[in-house]
Amino acid sequence: MAHEMEDIRIHSRKFDQFTISYIPRGMNSRADCLAKAARVRLDFFEFVGVETPVWLAHVASLLEWF
């Protein structure tokens, strides 16, 4: 987790404003599942956007009922 926090610190400097809000896992199971799927990927990626990346679309579609 320390590595991820350092990445967050580095990337957050690219924005004029940046905040992190705690949301319990049980209240946001879709985001939790997508985050877990992203972490198991072996290649490095950066993504900022409102649309689900193509490579995560199958996981997101399974979670549509949440």
N, CA, C and O atoms as a Maestro MAE file, in Angstrom:
{
 s_m_m2io_version
 :::
 2.0.0
}

f_m_ct {
 s_m_title
 :::
 protein
 m_atom[264] {
  # First column is atom index #
  i_m_mmod_type
  r_m_x_coord
  r_m_y_coord
  r_m_z_coord
  i_m_residue_number
  s_m_chain_name
  s_m_pdb_residue_name
  s_m_pdb_atom_name
  i_m_atomic_number
  :::
  1 25 0.818 -1.192 0.000 1 A "MET " " N  " 7
  2 3 0.000 0.000 0.000 1 A "MET " " CA " 6
  3 2 0.865 1.260 0.000 1 A "MET " " C  " 6
  4 15 0.451 2.288 -0.536 1 A "MET " " O  " 8
  5 25 2.042 1.196 0.585 2 A "ALA " " N  " 7
  6 3 2.924 2.364 0.616 2 A "ALA " " CA " 6
  7 2 3.305 2.798 -0.793 2 A "ALA " " C  " 6
  8 15 3.387 3.992 -1.078 2 A "ALA " " O  " 8
  9 25 3.536 1.831 -1.671 3 A "HIS " " N  " 7
  10 3 3.881 2.152 -3.059 3 A "HIS " " CA " 6
  11 2 2.734 2.900 -3.729 3 A "HIS " " C  " 6
  12 15 2.961 3.882 -4.436 3 A "HIS " " O  " 8
  13 25 1.507 2.442 -3.512 4 A "GLU " " N  " 7
  14 3 0.342 3.103 -4.097 4 A "GLU " " CA " 6
  15 2 0.184 4.514 -3.561 4 A "GLU " " C  " 6
  16 15 -0.150 5.429 -4.313 4 A "GLU " " O  " 8
  17 25 0.419 4.700 -2.267 5 A "MET " " N  " 7
  18 3 0.301 6.034 -1.680 5 A "MET " " CA " 6
  19 2 1.331 6.987 -2.277 5 A "MET " " C  " 6
  20 15 1.029 8.157 -2.515 5 A "MET " " O  " 8
  21 25 2.526 6.502 -2.514 6 A "GLU " " N  " 7
  22 3 3.551 7.347 -3.139 6 A "GLU " " CA " 6
  23 2 3.136 7.710 -4.561 6 A "GLU " " C  " 6
  24 15 3.309 8.854 -4.979 6 A "GLU " " O  " 8
  25 25 2.597 6.760 -5.302 7 A "ASP " " N  " 7
  26 3 2.092 7.054 -6.652 7 A "ASP " " CA " 6
  27 2 1.002 8.120 -6.599 7 A "ASP " " C  " 6
  28 15 0.967 9.023 -7.436 7 A "ASP " " O  " 8
  29 25 0.125 8.016 -5.628 8 A "ILE " " N  " 7
  30 3 -0.947 9.005 -5.481 8 A "ILE " " CA " 6
  31 2 -0.364 10.380 -5.203 8 A "ILE " " C  " 6
  32 15 -0.809 11.370 -5.783 8 A "ILE " " O  " 8
  33 25 0.624 10.451 -4.327 9 A "ARG " " N  " 7
  34 3 1.262 11.743 -4.028 9 A "ARG " " CA " 6
  35 2 1.874 12.354 -5.286 9 A "ARG " " C  " 6
  36 15 1.714 13.547 -5.544 9 A "ARG " " O  " 8
  37 25 2.566 11.545 -6.054 10 A "ILE " " N  " 7
  38 3 3.226 12.033 -7.271 10 A "ILE " " CA " 6
  39 2 2.194 12.531 -8.276 10 A "ILE " " C  " 6
  40 15 2.315 13.640 -8.797 10 A "ILE " " O  " 8
  41 25 1.184 11.717 -8.548 11 A "HIS " " N  " 7
  42 3 0.193 12.078 -9.567 11 A "HIS " " CA " 6
  43 2 -0.736 13.201 -9.116 11 A "HIS " " C  " 6
  44 15 -1.239 13.956 -9.949 11 A "HIS " " O  " 8
  45 25 -0.965 13.320 -7.825 12 A "SER " " N  " 7
  46 3 -1.863 14.376 -7.345 12 A "SER " " CA " 6
  47 2 -1.278 15.761 -7.575 12 A "SER " " C  " 6
  48 15 -2.022 16.740 -7.638 12 A "SER " " O  " 8
  49 25 0.022 15.858 -7.702 13 A "ARG " " N  " 7
  50 3 0.671 17.150 -7.956 13 A "ARG " " CA " 6
  51 2 0.357 17.695 -9.346 13 A "ARG " " C  " 6
  52 15 0.600 18.870 -9.623 13 A "ARG " " O  " 8
  53 25 -0.177 16.852 -10.213 14 A "LYS " " N  " 7
  54 3 -0.511 17.273 -11.575 14 A "LYS " " CA " 6
  55 2 -1.835 18.034 -11.634 14 A "LYS " " C  " 6
  56 15 -2.182 18.592 -12.676 14 A "LYS " " O  " 8
  57 25 -2.570 18.062 -10.537 15 A "PHE " " N  " 7
  58 3 -3.883 18.703 -10.498 15 A "PHE " " CA " 6
  59 2 -3.836 19.969 -9.652 15 A "PHE " " C  " 6
  60 15 -3.063 20.057 -8.698 15 A "PHE " " O  " 8
  61 25 -4.664 20.947 -10.003 16 A "ASP " " N  " 7
  62 3 -4.765 22.166 -9.199 16 A "ASP " " CA " 6
  63 2 -5.361 21.865 -7.832 16 A "ASP " " C  " 6
  64 15 -4.931 22.422 -6.822 16 A "ASP " " O  " 8
  65 25 -6.345 20.988 -7.806 17 A "GLN " " N  " 7
  66 3 -6.972 20.572 -6.556 17 A "GLN " " CA " 6
  67 2 -7.073 19.056 -6.533 17 A "GLN " " C  " 6
  68 15 -7.288 18.421 -7.565 17 A "GLN " " O  " 8
  69 25 -6.916 18.487 -5.356 18 A "PHE " " N  " 7
  70 3 -6.971 17.034 -5.220 18 A "PHE " " CA " 6
  71 2 -7.451 16.699 -3.819 18 A "PHE " " C  " 6
  72 15 -6.898 17.195 -2.837 18 A "PHE " " O  " 8
  73 25 -8.475 15.864 -3.717 19 A "THR " " N  " 7
  74 3 -8.955 15.416 -2.411 19 A "THR " " CA " 6
  75 2 -9.228 13.916 -2.459 19 A "THR " " C  " 6
  76 15 -9.520 13.348 -3.511 19 A "THR " " O  " 8
  77 25 -9.125 13.311 -1.316 20 A "ILE " " N  " 7
  78 3 -9.456 11.896 -1.160 20 A "ILE " " CA " 6
  79 2 -10.536 11.810 -0.090 20 A "ILE " " C  " 6
  80 15 -10.420 12.413 0.977 20 A "ILE " " O  " 8
  81 25 -11.573 11.063 -0.387 21 A "SER " " N  " 7
  82 3 -12.657 10.854 0.576 21 A "SER " " CA " 6
  83 2 -12.759 9.367 0.877 21 A "SER " " C  " 6
  84 15 -12.691 8.533 -0.026 21 A "SER " " O  " 8
  85 25 -12.922 9.046 2.141 22 A "TYR " " N  " 7
  86 3 -13.094 7.652 2.540 22 A "TYR " " CA " 6
  87 2 -14.542 7.236 2.325 22 A "TYR " " C  " 6
  88 15 -15.464 7.889 2.814 22 A "TYR " " O  " 8
  89 25 -14.733 6.164 1.603 23 A "ILE " " N  " 7
  90 3 -16.051 5.563 1.417 23 A "ILE " " CA " 6
  91 2 -15.901 4.093 1.780 23 A "ILE " " C  " 6
  92 15 -15.101 3.392 1.161 23 A "ILE " " O  " 8
  93 25 -16.647 3.609 2.767 24 A "PRO " " N  " 7
  94 3 -16.525 2.204 3.165 24 A "PRO " " CA " 6
  95 2 -16.750 1.263 1.980 24 A "PRO " " C  " 6
  96 15 -17.613 1.507 1.137 24 A "PRO " " O  " 8
  97 25 -15.981 0.208 1.928 25 A "ARG " " N  " 7
  98 3 -16.041 -0.761 0.836 25 A "ARG " " CA " 6
  99 2 -17.462 -1.261 0.587 25 A "ARG " " C  " 6
  100 15 -17.877 -1.417 -0.561 25 A "ARG " " O  " 8
  101 25 -18.188 -1.506 1.637 26 A "GLY " " N  " 7
  102 3 -19.549 -2.005 1.497 26 A "GLY " " CA " 6
  103 2 -20.497 -1.030 0.827 26 A "GLY " " C  " 6
  104 15 -21.536 -1.432 0.302 26 A "GLY " " O  " 8
  105 25 -20.149 0.245 0.840 27 A "MET " " N  " 7
  106 3 -20.995 1.253 0.204 27 A "MET " " CA " 6
  107 2 -20.592 1.515 -1.244 27 A "MET " " C  " 6
  108 15 -21.281 2.247 -1.954 27 A "MET " " O  " 8
  109 25 -19.495 0.930 -1.682 28 A "ASN " " N  " 7
  110 3 -19.045 1.151 -3.053 28 A "ASN " " CA " 6
  111 2 -18.384 -0.116 -3.587 28 A "ASN " " C  " 6
  112 15 -17.209 -0.105 -3.956 28 A "ASN " " O  " 8
  113 25 -19.139 -1.193 -3.623 29 A "SER " " N  " 7
  114 3 -18.586 -2.488 -4.019 29 A "SER " " CA " 6
  115 2 -18.147 -2.508 -5.480 29 A "SER " " C  " 6
  116 15 -17.216 -3.234 -5.827 29 A "SER " " O  " 8
  117 25 -18.791 -1.731 -6.338 30 A "ARG " " N  " 7
  118 3 -18.394 -1.702 -7.753 30 A "ARG " " CA " 6
  119 2 -16.982 -1.128 -7.896 30 A "ARG " " C  " 6
  120 15 -16.142 -1.707 -8.586 30 A "ARG " " O  " 8
  121 25 -16.726 -0.006 -7.254 31 A "ALA " " N  " 7
  122 3 -15.396 0.595 -7.331 31 A "ALA " " CA " 6
  123 2 -14.355 -0.330 -6.714 31 A "ALA " " C  " 6
  124 15 -13.240 -0.437 -7.225 31 A "ALA " " O  " 8
  125 25 -14.708 -0.998 -5.622 32 A "ASP " " N  " 7
  126 3 -13.785 -1.929 -4.981 32 A "ASP " " CA " 6
  127 2 -13.410 -3.060 -5.932 32 A "ASP " " C  " 6
  128 15 -12.237 -3.413 -6.046 32 A "ASP " " O  " 8
  129 25 -14.389 -3.621 -6.605 33 A "CYS " " N  " 7
  130 3 -14.134 -4.712 -7.547 33 A "CYS " " CA " 6
  131 2 -13.290 -4.239 -8.728 33 A "CYS " " C  " 6
  132 15 -12.368 -4.938 -9.148 33 A "CYS " " O  " 8
  133 25 -13.594 -3.063 -9.265 34 A "LEU " " N  " 7
  134 3 -12.808 -2.529 -10.382 34 A "LEU " " CA " 6
  135 2 -11.368 -2.250 -9.953 34 A "LEU " " C  " 6
  136 15 -10.430 -2.509 -10.706 34 A "LEU " " O  " 8
  137 25 -11.199 -1.724 -8.746 35 A "ALA " " N  " 7
  138 3 -9.852 -1.447 -8.247 35 A "ALA " " CA " 6
  139 2 -9.054 -2.735 -8.086 35 A "ALA " " C  " 6
  140 15 -7.873 -2.781 -8.429 35 A "ALA " " O  " 8
  141 25 -9.689 -3.776 -7.568 36 A "LYS " " N  " 7
  142 3 -9.000 -5.061 -7.426 36 A "LYS " " CA " 6
  143 2 -8.615 -5.628 -8.785 36 A "LYS " " C  " 6
  144 15 -7.515 -6.157 -8.944 36 A "LYS " " O  " 8
  145 25 -9.504 -5.524 -9.763 37 A "ALA " " N  " 7
  146 3 -9.196 -6.014 -11.110 37 A "ALA " " CA " 6
  147 2 -8.037 -5.238 -11.723 37 A "ALA " " C  " 6
  148 15 -7.199 -5.815 -12.416 37 A "ALA " " O  " 8
  149 25 -7.987 -3.951 -11.473 38 A "ALA " " N  " 7
  150 3 -6.902 -3.128 -12.013 38 A "ALA " " CA " 6
  151 2 -5.569 -3.472 -11.358 38 A "ALA " " C  " 6
  152 15 -4.533 -3.457 -12.022 38 A "ALA " " O  " 8
  153 25 -5.583 -3.781 -10.069 39 A "ARG " " N  " 7
  154 3 -4.337 -4.064 -9.353 39 A "ARG " " CA " 6
  155 2 -3.687 -5.377 -9.763 39 A "ARG " " C  " 6
  156 15 -2.472 -5.519 -9.631 39 A "ARG " " O  " 8
  157 25 -4.462 -6.343 -10.256 40 A "VAL " " N  " 7
  158 3 -3.875 -7.629 -10.620 40 A "VAL " " CA " 6
  159 2 -3.250 -7.616 -12.017 40 A "VAL " " C  " 6
  160 15 -2.591 -8.576 -12.415 40 A "VAL " " O  " 8
  161 25 -3.459 -6.524 -12.757 41 A "ARG " " N  " 7
  162 3 -2.832 -6.424 -14.081 41 A "ARG " " CA " 6
  163 2 -1.321 -6.342 -13.912 41 A "ARG " " C  " 6
  164 15 -0.827 -5.695 -12.988 41 A "ARG " " O  " 8
  165 25 -0.600 -6.989 -14.792 42 A "LEU " " N  " 7
  166 3 0.856 -7.009 -14.694 42 A "LEU " " CA " 6
  167 2 1.503 -5.800 -15.352 42 A "LEU " " C  " 6
  168 15 2.637 -5.454 -15.020 42 A "LEU " " O  " 8
  169 25 0.813 -5.158 -16.266 43 A "ASP " " N  " 7
  170 3 1.403 -4.003 -16.938 43 A "ASP " " CA " 6
  171 2 0.981 -2.711 -16.239 43 A "ASP " " C  " 6
  172 15 -0.035 -2.654 -15.548 43 A "ASP " " O  " 8
  173 25 1.793 -1.680 -16.443 44 A "PHE " " N  " 7
  174 3 1.545 -0.380 -15.837 44 A "PHE " " CA " 6
  175 2 0.577 0.399 -16.712 44 A "PHE " " C  " 6
  176 15 0.667 0.345 -17.938 44 A "PHE " " O  " 8
  177 25 -0.327 1.107 -16.104 45 A "PHE " " N  " 7
  178 3 -1.242 1.942 -16.878 45 A "PHE " " CA " 6
  179 2 -1.614 3.175 -16.070 45 A "PHE " " C  " 6
  180 15 -1.551 3.174 -14.841 45 A "PHE " " O  " 8
  181 25 -1.999 4.217 -16.776 46 A "GLU " " N  " 7
  182 3 -2.562 5.406 -16.156 46 A "GLU " " CA " 6
  183 2 -3.879 5.674 -16.849 46 A "GLU " " C  " 6
  184 15 -3.980 5.581 -18.072 46 A "GLU " " O  " 8
  185 25 -4.880 6.005 -16.070 47 A "PHE " " N  " 7
  186 3 -6.184 6.290 -16.664 47 A "PHE " " CA " 6
  187 2 -6.917 7.302 -15.808 47 A "PHE " " C  " 6
  188 15 -7.081 7.110 -14.603 47 A "PHE " " O  " 8
  189 25 -7.352 8.369 -16.428 48 A "VAL " " N  " 7
  190 3 -8.200 9.349 -15.764 48 A "VAL " " CA " 6
  191 2 -9.354 9.621 -16.709 48 A "VAL " " C  " 6
  192 15 -9.142 10.089 -17.827 48 A "VAL " " O  " 8
  193 25 -10.544 9.340 -16.285 49 A "GLY " " N  " 7
  194 3 -11.698 9.572 -17.141 49 A "GLY " " CA " 6
  195 2 -12.977 9.103 -16.482 49 A "GLY " " C  " 6
  196 15 -12.958 8.503 -15.407 49 A "GLY " " O  " 8
  197 25 -14.078 9.382 -17.137 50 A "VAL " " N  " 7
  198 3 -15.372 9.000 -16.585 50 A "VAL " " CA " 6
  199 2 -15.900 7.703 -17.179 50 A "VAL " " C  " 6
  200 15 -16.832 7.112 -16.634 50 A "VAL " " O  " 8
  201 25 -15.331 7.258 -18.267 51 A "GLU " " N  " 7
  202 3 -15.757 6.024 -18.911 51 A "GLU " " CA " 6
  203 2 -14.902 4.860 -18.425 51 A "GLU " " C  " 6
  204 15 -13.726 5.037 -18.107 51 A "GLU " " O  " 8
  205 25 -15.490 3.680 -18.368 52 A "THR " " N  " 7
  206 3 -14.759 2.481 -17.975 52 A "THR " " CA " 6
  207 2 -13.807 2.084 -19.100 52 A "THR " " C  " 6
  208 15 -14.230 2.003 -20.254 52 A "THR " " O  " 8
  209 25 -12.508 1.828 -18.790 53 A "PRO " " N  " 7
  210 3 -11.576 1.388 -19.831 53 A "PRO " " CA " 6
  211 2 -12.071 0.090 -20.480 53 A "PRO " " C  " 6
  212 15 -12.718 -0.730 -19.829 53 A "PRO " " O  " 8
  213 25 -11.765 -0.082 -21.742 54 A "VAL " " N  " 7
  214 3 -12.226 -1.252 -22.496 54 A "VAL " " CA " 6
  215 2 -11.818 -2.548 -21.808 54 A "VAL " " C  " 6
  216 15 -12.612 -3.486 -21.731 54 A "VAL " " O  " 8
  217 25 -10.587 -2.608 -21.307 55 A "TRP " " N  " 7
  218 3 -10.104 -3.850 -20.718 55 A "TRP " " CA " 6
  219 2 -10.797 -4.177 -19.390 55 A "TRP " " C  " 6
  220 15 -10.662 -5.292 -18.887 55 A "TRP " " O  " 8
  221 25 -11.543 -3.207 -18.811 56 A "LEU " " N  " 7
  222 3 -12.292 -3.471 -17.586 56 A "LEU " " CA " 6
  223 2 -13.794 -3.561 -17.837 56 A "LEU " " C  " 6
  224 15 -14.569 -3.768 -16.903 56 A "LEU " " O  " 8
  225 25 -14.201 -3.408 -19.078 57 A "ALA " " N  " 7
  226 3 -15.630 -3.370 -19.396 57 A "ALA " " CA " 6
  227 2 -16.349 -4.648 -18.981 57 A "ALA " " C  " 6
  228 15 -17.479 -4.596 -18.495 57 A "ALA " " O  " 8
  229 25 -15.699 -5.798 -19.170 58 A "HIS " " N  " 7
  230 3 -16.355 -7.057 -18.798 58 A "HIS " " CA " 6
  231 2 -16.597 -7.136 -17.295 58 A "HIS " " C  " 6
  232 15 -17.630 -7.651 -16.865 58 A "HIS " " O  " 8
  233 25 -15.671 -6.640 -16.499 59 A "VAL " " N  " 7
  234 3 -15.850 -6.633 -15.043 59 A "VAL " " CA " 6
  235 2 -16.957 -5.654 -14.676 59 A "VAL " " C  " 6
  236 15 -17.818 -5.962 -13.852 59 A "VAL " " O  " 8
  237 25 -16.933 -4.475 -15.289 60 A "ALA " " N  " 7
  238 3 -17.948 -3.461 -14.993 60 A "ALA " " CA " 6
  239 2 -19.340 -3.951 -15.364 60 A "ALA " " C  " 6
  240 15 -20.303 -3.694 -14.641 60 A "ALA " " O  " 8
  241 25 -19.453 -4.654 -16.482 61 A "SER " " N  " 7
  242 3 -20.775 -5.126 -16.903 61 A "SER " " CA " 6
  243 2 -21.337 -6.156 -15.923 61 A "SER " " C  " 6
  244 15 -22.551 -6.244 -15.743 61 A "SER " " O  " 8
  245 25 -20.467 -6.922 -15.298 62 A "LEU " " N  " 7
  246 3 -20.922 -7.885 -14.295 62 A "LEU " " CA " 6
  247 2 -21.456 -7.188 -13.051 62 A "LEU " " C  " 6
  248 15 -22.239 -7.758 -12.292 62 A "LEU " " O  " 8
  249 25 -21.023 -5.949 -12.853 63 A "LEU " " N  " 7
  250 3 -21.391 -5.212 -11.646 63 A "LEU " " CA " 6
  251 2 -22.547 -4.246 -11.854 63 A "LEU " " C  " 6
  252 15 -22.907 -3.516 -10.930 63 A "LEU " " O  " 8
  253 25 -23.129 -4.222 -13.027 64 A "GLU " " N  " 7
  254 3 -24.197 -3.270 -13.332 64 A "GLU " " CA " 6
  255 2 -25.380 -3.382 -12.384 64 A "GLU " " C  " 6
  256 15 -26.078 -2.394 -12.161 64 A "GLU " " O  " 8
  257 25 -25.618 -4.529 -11.835 65 A "TRP " " N  " 7
  258 3 -26.776 -4.715 -10.964 65 A "TRP " " CA " 6
  259 2 -26.549 -4.194 -9.552 65 A "TRP " " C  " 6
  260 15 -27.491 -4.167 -8.761 65 A "TRP " " O  " 8
  261 25 -25.325 -3.776 -9.205 66 A "PHE " " N  " 7
  262 3 -25.049 -3.253 -7.853 66 A "PHE " " CA " 6
  263 2 -25.679 -1.907 -7.655 66 A "PHE " " C  " 6
  264 15 -25.552 -1.318 -6.581 66 A "PHE " " O  " 8
  :::
 }
 m_bond[263] {
  # First column is bond index #
  i_m_from
  i_m_to
  i_m_order
  :::
  1 1 2 1
  2 2 3 1
  3 3 4 2
  4 3 5 1
  5 5 6 1
  6 6 7 1
  7 7 8 2
  8 7 9 1
  9 9 10 1
  10 10 11 1
  11 11 12 2
  12 11 13 1
  13 13 14 1
  14 14 15 1
  15 15 16 2
  16 15 17 1
  17 17 18 1
  18 18 19 1
  19 19 20 2
  20 19 21 1
  21 21 22 1
  22 22 23 1
  23 23 24 2
  24 23 25 1
  25 25 26 1
  26 26 27 1
  27 27 28 2
  28 27 29 1
  29 29 30 1
  30 30 31 1
  31 31 32 2
  32 31 33 1
  33 33 34 1
  34 34 35 1
  35 35 36 2
  36 35 37 1
  37 37 38 1
  38 38 39 1
  39 39 40 2
  40 39 41 1
  41 41 42 1
  42 42 43 1
  43 43 44 2
  44 43 45 1
  45 45 46 1
  46 46 47 1
  47 47 48 2
  48 47 49 1
  49 49 50 1
  50 50 51 1
  51 51 52 2
  52 51 53 1
  53 53 54 1
  54 54 55 1
  55 55 56 2
  56 55 57 1
  57 57 58 1
  58 58 59 1
  59 59 60 2
  60 59 61 1
  61 61 62 1
  62 62 63 1
  63 63 64 2
  64 63 65 1
  65 65 66 1
  66 66 67 1
  67 67 68 2
  68 67 69 1
  69 69 70 1
  70 70 71 1
  71 71 72 2
  72 71 73 1
  73 73 74 1
  74 74 75 1
  75 75 76 2
  76 75 77 1
  77 77 78 1
  78 78 79 1
  79 79 80 2
  80 79 81 1
  81 81 82 1
  82 82 83 1
  83 83 84 2
  84 83 85 1
  85 85 86 1
  86 86 87 1
  87 87 88 2
  88 87 89 1
  89 89 90 1
  90 90 91 1
  91 91 92 2
  92 91 93 1
  93 93 94 1
  94 94 95 1
  95 95 96 2
  96 95 97 1
  97 97 98 1
  98 98 99 1
  99 99 100 2
  100 99 101 1
  101 101 102 1
  102 102 103 1
  103 103 104 2
  104 103 105 1
  105 105 106 1
  106 106 107 1
  107 107 108 2
  108 107 109 1
  109 109 110 1
  110 110 111 1
  111 111 112 2
  112 111 113 1
  113 113 114 1
  114 114 115 1
  115 115 116 2
  116 115 117 1
  117 117 118 1
  118 118 119 1
  119 119 120 2
  120 119 121 1
  121 121 122 1
  122 122 123 1
  123 123 124 2
  124 123 125 1
  125 125 126 1
  126 126 127 1
  127 127 128 2
  128 127 129 1
  129 129 130 1
  130 130 131 1
  131 131 132 2
  132 131 133 1
  133 133 134 1
  134 134 135 1
  135 135 136 2
  136 135 137 1
  137 137 138 1
  138 138 139 1
  139 139 140 2
  140 139 141 1
  141 141 142 1
  142 142 143 1
  143 143 144 2
  144 143 145 1
  145 145 146 1
  146 146 147 1
  147 147 148 2
  148 147 149 1
  149 149 150 1
  150 150 151 1
  151 151 152 2
  152 151 153 1
  153 153 154 1
  154 154 155 1
  155 155 156 2
  156 155 157 1
  157 157 158 1
  158 158 159 1
  159 159 160 2
  160 159 161 1
  161 161 162 1
  162 162 163 1
  163 163 164 2
  164 163 165 1
  165 165 166 1
  166 166 167 1
  167 167 168 2
  168 167 169 1
  169 169 170 1
  170 170 171 1
  171 171 172 2
  172 171 173 1
  173 173 174 1
  174 174 175 1
  175 175 176 2
  176 175 177 1
  177 177 178 1
  178 178 179 1
  179 179 180 2
  180 179 181 1
  181 181 182 1
  182 182 183 1
  183 183 184 2
  184 183 185 1
  185 185 186 1
  186 186 187 1
  187 187 188 2
  188 187 189 1
  189 189 190 1
  190 190 191 1
  191 191 192 2
  192 191 193 1
  193 193 194 1
  194 194 195 1
  195 195 196 2
  196 195 197 1
  197 197 198 1
  198 198 199 1
  199 199 200 2
  200 199 201 1
  201 201 202 1
  202 202 203 1
  203 203 204 2
  204 203 205 1
  205 205 206 1
  206 206 207 1
  207 207 208 2
  208 207 209 1
  209 209 210 1
  210 210 211 1
  211 211 212 2
  212 211 213 1
  213 213 214 1
  214 214 215 1
  215 215 216 2
  216 215 217 1
  217 217 218 1
  218 218 219 1
  219 219 220 2
  220 219 221 1
  221 221 222 1
  222 222 223 1
  223 223 224 2
  224 223 225 1
  225 225 226 1
  226 226 227 1
  227 227 228 2
  228 227 229 1
  229 229 230 1
  230 230 231 1
  231 231 232 2
  232 231 233 1
  233 233 234 1
  234 234 235 1
  235 235 236 2
  236 235 237 1
  237 237 238 1
  238 238 239 1
  239 239 240 2
  240 239 241 1
  241 241 242 1
  242 242 243 1
  243 243 244 2
  244 243 245 1
  245 245 246 1
  246 246 247 1
  247 247 248 2
  248 247 249 1
  249 249 250 1
  250 250 251 1
  251 251 252 2
  252 251 253 1
  253 253 254 1
  254 254 255 1
  255 255 256 2
  256 255 257 1
  257 257 258 1
  258 258 259 1
  259 259 260 2
  260 259 261 1
  261 261 262 1
  262 262 263 1
  263 263 264 2
  :::
 }
}
